[in-house]
Amino acid sequence: MADTPYEVEDVFLNFLGDDPKSPKQIRTQMTKQIAKDQKSAKALTARAWAHYELDDFDDAIADATQGIALCPESYLPWYVRGASYFCTGQTQEAESDLTEAIRLADSVELFLEDAYRYRGGIRCDDNRTEEAIKDLNKCLKIRPDDSQAYGFRGIAYCRKQNYRKAIQDFEKAISLADDYPFPMSALAWLLATCPDQKIRDGARALELAELANELSGNENLEDLAAAYAEVGDFKNAVKTQKRAIKQCQDPKEKAKFEQRLKRFESGQPHHALWGE
């Protein structure tokens, strides 16, 4: 007999209840179960989630796809596959799956805040800011301490040029997770490059950019270069921007980085709308 959506969801409630199991334990247990029953939607979905938690996104997508085929009315495999697509940069597929997960989430709302957050982040990157803010508001209603959701919403406000609200969200994200480089990097960029002079704060931007790079292993060098330029330290701005260019693998982004380098070499900071 085929698994029902309630049975698929109950597996998670049991695993994550009073005696929670680790993703590795769940993966091992579900692999044994699947060996006995290859058409167990609940076992495939649970193992897909374990793969996702262990950053094995391709395996998560494969198992979740089978879970969807066996029990398409359960929102959990749609959520796991959508989240895995999000983490691998397959945003169109991610949004489609997350939208279906949200539609189906009428019985157990496990991970629903994550679905809204991921979909909000996708819509923010696609410049659908009003849709993004609605999703992120729903995420924050469920989980008011979600640092990443505040960070995504801050970016959405930047795209709307509502810089005061953006700063509030970035600062809130930082206060909730002081070892999380993403909102530090975003706020550093805003304070260094905002076209509104009243918003810019080079000293604060430099402080944040230095900390974000320390925490991320120098993954946000373009923010640091812009901050150096904003405080008038063009020698370090040029040096840092050259390092950012060497790291950049995206040809379009690299072209933008090279244009900024020319500005820094001529003694000019970079001031532009978000994303430019």
Summary of the structure (lengths in Angstrom):
residues: 276
radius of gyration: 21.5
end to end distance: 55.3
largest distance: 71.4
contacts: 965
relative contact order: 0.06
helix: 73%
strand: 0%
